[in-house]
Amino acid sequence: GAGVSQSPRYKVTKRGQDVALRCDPISGHVSLYWYRQALGQGPEFLTYFNYEAQQDKSGLPNDRFSAERPEGSISTLTIQRTEQRDSAMYRCASSLGLEDTQYFGPGTRLTVL
Amino acid sequence: SQKIEQNSEALNIQEGKTATLTCNYTNYSPAYLQWYRQDPGRGPVFLLLIRENEKEKRKERLKVTFDTTLKQSLFHITASQPADSATYLCAPQGGRRALTFGSGTRLQVQP
């Protein structure tokens, strides 16, 4: 595709509900990253995939957060039993793999009421 | 712990002047450092990457320096234009593929 796409762009949910955020990387990009960005801050790393393998999940805040990339392309970030503190912009990025120049998607704005 | 510092105050300059943004880092030995631009409501966009063995890198009106002794990178935009107004993020990188970003500096170029 032309760029990284994410869906939904906006998600409003009630506390305690599960949400699934989707990322479709640039075609051919090996590496895929999830970040979370608070207002006025830079993106904060959550997790990273190389092909379908989750290489680093050290940034996931707790075990309510999980991510998968089963076929090495599209990825899903799942947040279980959402809490108000989970409200943020969730950004996905992909890269070809070598120089680590990352291309970011437009993000999903999650609001937990 | 690792820390990245960018001036949190907005930088306001007149059109045509050179903008200089600073990125300082501590407890880090990055192999390279990246600069990104972010416009309101959009994702960061890659601008430049500079390696630890490079002192300076240029791309059109942009220039980045990387001083591993001072643990500092400077980002310059010459002949600035109102369209350069945005938030600029630095990301020193070493040890893992994922980026660690500073909080960014907002640049406002006045016509």
Interface residues (C-beta under 8 A of the other chain):
Chain A: V4 S31 Y33 G40 Q41 G42 P43 E44 F45 Y48 N50 Q55 D56 G59 R91 A93 S95 E99 D100 T101 Q102 Y103 F104 G105 P106 G107
Chain B: I4 Q34 R42 G43 P44 V45 F46 L49 L89 A91 Q93 R96 R97 A98 L99 T100 F101 G102 S103 G104
